[in-house]
C-alpha cells in the first residue's frame, strides 16, 4: 500500500488550528483528486478541503468536532490503485448512514452556524432562513451538514410542499449535554428572582448565558476570542505610537461625484473613496519600504510584495481583514473591483484562506461609523495601520493670489498607528504626509 497523508492545512496568518465540522468521506471510500474530504472551521474562515490525490480512504484519524493543529495528519489515503470491489462497499456504507441519521439537538436560530456550502444549497433550493433553522442537523453539536440539507431538499421535492419538516424537540438530557459543550442556552425570562445565591452565580461557567439581577454572562464566540487574543498580543508586542493629520479631500470628493455613475455602469461596482485611499497607501509603501516590513526578534523583514488588508465589519459584529494582493500593481479600477469583491465574499462567509493571508499593511475605515478618527491597533505581524475618518464639510482658510479667503472644504482625519521598535516619528510622519499630499492633490 502506498500511503498519502492528508494534513490539516494552514488557513490564514496567525491560525494554528482548525475544527473539523464534517467529513464528506468514510473509510473505504474511493476518491478522486479535488473531491471534498472534510469541512474545517477556523476563527477567520470556513472552507472545504479537497483531496490532492485519488485513491482509497483507509484511515480517518479525527472525528467531527475535533480541533486539530495545523500540519497534523488527519487522514490516510491509499494511492496504490487497488480499487477492486471497494466502490460498492463505499456506496452501501454511505447509504446506510444517510437512511438512519442520529439527529442531535437542534439549536436556536441565534446559536446556529451554517457552512457556506449549506447556505448556498439552501439559497438554490429557495429555502428561507426561518425554514433552514427548523432542519434537524446530524453534524457536530447539531449543525446542519451538507448531507442533511441535501436529504431535506430531496424529501421536500418528493413531497411537493413548501412546509418545513418540524424540528426535533430536544430532551432535557440532550439540552444539558449541549450546555456542557460550551453552547449558549438562553434561559426563560421571569420576573421571579433566581433561587441561587450570588456566590453560586459566580461559579456558573462562562460557556453559557446566565441572567440574574440585570447581569447577563455570555461566552465570546470563536471569532471574538481570537480577535481579543490578537489585539492583546499586539499591544504587548508593539509599542504603539499614533500620528493624526487632517486632509483636504475636496478634489477627491468632486472627482468621485463626477465619475461615480459612469463607473457603476462600466465596472458594475459602486465607486467609494477606499480605492483612492488604497492607491495612495500603495504609493506610500513603495516610497517608504521601511513601513512594509515585519519584525522577527532583532531582525527586520522587508516584504517584496505590497499586500494591503482592508478591515471589513461582518453582519455578526465581528471583524475580518481580507487582503488586496500586489495593490501597487493595480490601477484604480482594479482596486475598486478587488475591494468590492473581497467585502462581498467576507459578508457572505465565502473568503478562502488566500484571501486573508499575506497582508503587509492594513487600512481600517472609522468613517463608516461617522467617527472623526481613531487610534487603531496594529494587525500583527505588520508594523503599521491606517485609520480613515469621516469626511465632513468645514470652513477653512485658503491661500489665493489675492489673499486669504474662507471657503467650505471637505476634510477628513487620517490616523497612523505604528510600531515604534522599527518606525520612528520621522518615518511615520513622512509616510503619513505622503498619503495626505497624494489625496489633497488628486487629479480630477
C-alpha positions in Angstrom: 0.0 0.0 0.0 1.3 3.5 -0.9 0.2 5.8 1.9 -0.5 9.5 1.4 -1.0 11.7 4.4 -3.8 14.3 4.4 -2.8 17.1 6.8 -4.7 20.0 8.4 -3.9 23.0 6.1 -2.9 26.4 7.3 -5.9 28.6 6.7 -4.5 32.1 7.2 -1.9 34.0 9.2 -1.9 33.5 12.9 -4.2 30.5 12.5 -2.6 27.5 14.3 -5.6 25.1 14.4 -8.9 24.2 12.8 -12.1 22.4 13.9 -13.3 19.6 11.6 -17.0 20.4 11.1 -17.9 17.4 8.9 -16.4 14.6 6.9 -17.6 14.1 3.4 -15.9 10.7 3.1 -15.7 7.5 5.1 -13.1 4.8 5.5 -13.3 2.6 2.4 -14.5 5.4 0.0 -12.8 5.7 -3.4 -12.0 9.4 -4.0 -10.8 11.4 -7.0 -8.4 14.3 -7.0 -10.3 17.5 -5.8 -13.1 15.6 -4.2 -14.1 17.3 -0.9 -12.7 15.4 2.1 -13.8 17.5 5.0 -15.1 20.9 6.1 -13.0 22.9 8.5 -13.8 26.0 10.5 -11.3 28.4 12.0 -11.6 31.8 13.6 -11.3 33.5 10.3 -12.6 31.3 7.6 -14.6 28.2 6.8 -13.5 26.0 3.9 -14.0 22.6 2.2 -10.7 20.8 2.0 -10.2 18.9 -1.3 -8.1 15.9 -1.8 -4.8 16.4 -3.6 -4.7 12.8 -4.8 -7.0 10.0 -5.9 -7.2 6.7 -4.1 -8.9 4.9 -1.2 -9.5 6.3 2.2 -8.0 3.8 4.6 -7.9 5.7 7.9 -9.6 8.8 9.4 -7.7 9.9 12.5 -10.1 12.6 13.9 -13.8 12.8 14.3 -16.2 15.7 13.7 -15.9 18.4 16.3 -12.1 17.7 16.9 -9.9 20.8 16.9 -6.6 19.9 15.2 -3.3 21.7 14.9 -2.1 22.9 11.5 0.2 20.3 9.9 -1.3 17.3 11.8 -2.2 14.2 9.7 -6.0 13.8 9.8 -6.5 11.0 7.2 -4.6 8.4 5.2 -5.3 7.7 1.5 -4.0 4.6 -0.3 -2.9 5.8 -3.7 -1.7 2.3 -4.8 -4.6 1.9 -7.2 -6.1 -1.3 -5.8 -9.7 -0.3 -6.1 -11.5 -3.6 -7.0 -14.7 -4.2 -5.0 -14.3 -1.1 -3.0 -16.8 1.2 -4.7 -19.8 -0.9 -3.9 -18.8 -1.2 -0.2 -18.3 2.6 0.0 -21.7 3.3 -1.5 -23.6 0.8 0.7 -21.9 2.3 3.8 -22.8 5.8 2.8 -26.4 4.9 2.0 -26.9 3.2 5.3 -25.6 6.2 7.2 -27.9 8.5 5.3 -31.0 6.4 6.0 -30.5 6.3 9.7 -29.1 9.6 10.8 -28.7 10.2 14.5 -30.3 13.6 15.0 -28.6 15.8 17.5 -30.0 18.6 19.5 -31.3 21.5 17.3 -30.1 24.8 18.4 -32.0 28.1 18.4 -31.7 30.5 15.4 -29.3 32.8 17.3 -26.9 30.0 18.1 -26.9 28.1 14.8 -23.9 28.2 12.4 -24.1 27.3 8.8 -21.3 26.5 6.4 -21.0 28.3 3.1 -21.9 25.1 1.3 -25.1 24.6 3.3 -26.2 28.3 2.8 -25.6 28.0 -1.0 -27.6 24.9 -1.3 -30.4 26.4 0.7 -30.5 29.5 -1.5 -30.5 27.5 -4.7 -33.5 25.5 -3.3 -35.4 28.6 -2.3 -35.2 27.7 1.4 -35.6 30.8 3.6 -33.5 31.3 6.8 -36.5 30.6 9.1 -37.1 27.3 7.3 -33.4 26.4 7.5 -33.5 26.9 11.2 -36.1 24.1 11.6 -34.0 21.4 9.8 -32.5 18.9 12.3 -28.8 18.5 12.0 -26.6 15.4 12.4 -23.3 17.3 12.4 -21.2 18.4 15.3 -23.3 19.9 18.1 -26.4 19.6 15.9 -25.1 21.6 12.9 -26.7 21.1 9.6 -24.3 19.2 7.3 -24.3 19.2 3.5 -25.8 15.7 3.7 -28.6 17.0 5.9 -29.6 19.8 3.6 -29.4 17.6 0.5 -31.6 15.0 2.2 -34.1 17.7 3.3 -34.3 19.1 -0.3 -34.9 15.7 -1.7 -37.7 15.0 0.8 -39.2 18.4 0.2 -39.2 18.0 -3.6 -40.7 14.4 -3.3 -43.5 15.7 -1.0 -44.2 18.6 -3.4 -44.7 21.0 -0.5 -43.1 24.1 0.9 -43.7 23.3 4.5 -40.7 22.6 6.6 -40.1 19.4 8.5 -40.7 20.0 12.2 -37.5 20.2 14.3 -36.9 17.5 16.8 -37.8 18.6 20.3 -34.7 18.3 22.5 -35.0 16.3 25.7 -33.8 17.8 29.0 -30.9 15.4 28.9 -29.8 16.5 25.5 -30.1 20.2 26.4 -27.9 19.6 29.4 -25.4 17.7 27.3 -25.2 20.6 24.8 -24.9 23.1 27.6 -21.8 21.3 28.9 -20.2 21.6 25.4 -20.0 25.4 25.5 -23.3 26.0 23.7 -25.2 29.0 25.0 -28.7 28.1 26.1 -30.8 31.2 26.8 -32.9 30.9 30.0 -36.6 31.9 30.0 -37.3 35.4 31.2 -39.1 35.5 34.5 -40.0 38.2 37.0 -39.2 35.9 39.9 -35.8 36.2 41.5 -33.3 33.3 40.8 -33.1 30.8 43.6 -29.3 30.9 43.7 -27.0 32.9 45.9 -24.5 35.4 44.4 -21.7 33.0 45.3 -23.4 30.3 43.3 -24.0 32.7 40.4 -20.3 33.5 40.1 -19.5 29.8 39.7 -21.7 29.5 36.6 -19.3 28.6 33.7 -18.8 31.3 31.1 -19.7 28.7 28.4 -23.4 29.6 28.7 -25.7 32.6 29.2 -26.8 33.3 32.8 -29.2 36.1 33.6 -29.6 37.4 37.1 -30.3 40.8 38.6 -29.5 42.7 35.4 -26.3 40.8 34.6 -26.0 38.5 31.6 -22.9 36.4 31.1 -22.2 35.1 27.6 -19.1 33.4 26.3 -17.4 35.0 23.4 -17.8 33.2 20.1 -14.8 31.6 18.5 -14.0 34.6 16.2 -14.3 37.2 19.0 -11.9 35.1 21.2 -9.3 35.1 18.5 -9.8 38.9 17.9 -9.4 39.5 21.6 -6.3 37.5 22.0 -4.8 39.0 18.8 -5.4 42.6 20.0 -3.9 42.0 23.5 -0.9 40.3 21.9 -0.4 43.2 19.5 -0.4 45.8 22.4 2.1 43.6 24.3 4.3 43.1 21.2 4.5 46.6 19.7 5.0 49.9 21.4 2.2 51.8 19.7 2.5 55.5 18.5 -0.3 57.2 16.6 0.0 60.3 14.4 -3.0 62.2 13.1 -3.3 64.6 10.1 -6.2 66.5 8.7 -6.6 66.1 4.9 -8.4 68.4 2.5 -10.1 65.9 0.1 -12.3 68.4 -1.8 -10.7 67.5 -5.1 -11.3 63.8 -4.4 -14.9 64.3 -3.4 -15.6 66.3 -6.6 -13.9 63.7 -8.7 -16.0 60.9 -7.2 -19.2 62.9 -7.6 -18.4 63.4 -11.3 -17.5 59.8 -12.1 -19.4 57.5 -9.8 -22.4 57.0 -12.1 -20.3 56.2 -15.2 -18.1 54.0 -13.0 -21.0 51.9 -11.8 -22.2 51.4 -15.3 -18.8 50.4 -16.6 -17.4 48.3 -13.7 -20.6 47.1 -12.0 -19.5 48.3 -8.6 -20.0 51.5 -6.6 -17.1 53.9 -6.6 -16.1 54.7 -3.0 -13.2 56.6 -1.5 -11.4 53.4 -0.4 -9.8 52.6 -3.8 -8.2 56.1 -3.9 -7.0 55.8 -0.3 -5.6 52.3 -1.0 -3.8 53.6 -4.1 -2.3 56.4 -2.0 -1.2 53.9 0.6 0.3 51.6 -2.0 2.3 54.5 -3.4 3.5 55.5 0.1 4.6 51.9 0.9 6.6 51.9 -2.4 8.2 55.2 -1.4 8.9 54.2 2.2 9.6 50.4 2.1 10.7 50.6 5.8 7.0 50.6 6.7 6.3 47.5 4.5 8.1 45.2 7.0 7.7 42.9 9.9 9.8 42.2 13.0 11.3 38.9 14.0 13.4 39.2 17.1 16.0 41.8 16.3 15.6 41.2 12.5 13.6 43.4 10.2 11.9 41.5 7.3 11.4 43.7 4.2 8.5 42.5 2.1 8.8 42.4 -1.7 5.0 42.5 -2.2 2.6 45.3 -1.2 -0.4 43.4 0.1 -3.0 45.7 1.7 -5.6 44.4 4.1 -9.0 46.2 4.2 -10.9 45.7 7.5 -14.5 44.6 6.9 -17.2 44.5 9.6 -19.3 41.4 9.4 -23.0 41.0 10.0 -22.5 39.2 13.3 -20.5 42.1 14.7 -17.1 40.6 14.2 -14.3 41.8 12.0 -12.1 40.3 9.3 -9.3 41.6 7.1 -9.3 40.4 3.5 -6.2 41.3 1.6 -5.7 43.0 -1.8 -2.6 41.4 -3.2 0.0 43.4 -5.1 -2.1 46.5 -4.6 0.7 48.6 -6.2 0.3 46.8 -9.5 -3.5 47.5 -9.8 -5.0 50.7 -11.3 -7.9 52.4 -9.6 -10.5 50.3 -11.4 -8.7 47.1 -10.4 -8.5 48.2 -6.8 -12.2 49.2 -6.7 -13.3 45.8 -8.1 -10.9 43.9 -5.8 -12.1 45.7 -2.7 -15.8 45.3 -3.5 -15.4 41.6 -4.3 -13.5 40.8 -1.1 -16.0 42.7 1.0 -18.9 40.8 -0.5 -17.1 37.5 0.0 -16.4 38.4 3.6 -20.0 39.2 4.4 -21.2 36.0 2.6 -18.7 33.9 4.5 -17.0 32.9 1.3 -13.5 34.0 1.9 -10.8 31.5 1.1 -7.5 31.1 3.0 -5.6 33.0 0.4 -8.0 35.9 0.7 -6.9 36.7 4.3 -3.2 35.8 4.4 -0.1 37.6 3.5 -1.1 41.2 4.4 1.8 43.7 4.8 -0.3 46.7 5.8 -3.9 47.3 6.9 -6.5 50.1 6.4 -9.5 50.4 8.7 -12.3 52.8 8.0 -13.7 54.6 11.1 -15.6 56.9 8.8 -18.1 54.2 8.0 -19.5 54.7 11.5 -19.1 58.5 11.2 -16.2 58.7 13.7 -13.8 61.5 13.1 -10.8 59.4 13.7 -9.5 56.5 15.9 -6.2 55.1 17.2 -6.2 51.6 15.6 -4.3 48.6 16.9 -1.6 47.2 14.6 -2.5 44.0 12.8 0.5 41.7 13.7 2.9 40.9 12.3 2.6 44.1 10.4 4.2 47.3 11.8 1.6 50.0 10.8 -2.1 50.5 10.2 -4.0 53.5 8.8 -7.3 54.7 10.3 -9.6 56.6 7.9 -12.0 59.1 9.4 -15.4 60.6 8.4 -15.4 63.2 5.6 -17.3 66.4 6.6 -17.6 69.9 5.3 -15.7 72.6 7.2 -14.9 76.3 6.8 -11.2 76.6 6.0 -8.7 79.4 5.3 -7.5 79.1 1.7 -4.5 81.0 0.3 -5.1 82.7 -3.0 -3.0 85.2 -5.1 -5.5 87.9 -3.9 -5.0 86.9 -0.3 -6.5 84.5 2.3 -10.2 83.6 1.9 -12.6 81.4 3.9 -14.2 78.6 1.9 -16.2 75.4 2.5 -13.9 72.4 2.1 -14.3 68.6 2.5 -12.0 67.5 5.3 -11.1 64.2 7.0 -8.6 62.9 9.5 -6.1 60.1 8.9 -4.5 58.3 11.8 -1.4 56.1 11.5 -0.5 53.7 14.4 3.0 52.3 14.0 5.4 50.0 15.8 8.0 52.3 17.5 10.5 49.5 17.5 11.2 50.0 13.8 9.2 53.1 12.8 10.3 56.3 14.3 8.4 59.6 14.4 10.2 61.0 11.3 9.4 57.9 9.2 5.8 57.7 10.4 5.2 61.4 9.9 6.7 61.4 6.4 4.8 58.3 5.4 1.5 59.8 6.6 2.2 63.2 5.0 2.9 61.4 1.7 -0.7 59.9 1.8 -2.1 63.3 2.8 -0.3 65.1 -0.1 -1.4 62.4 -2.6 -5.0 62.8 -1.7 -5.1 66.5 -1.5 -3.6 66.8 -5.0 -5.9 64.3 -6.5 -6.3 64.8 -10.3 -9.9 65.5 -11.1 
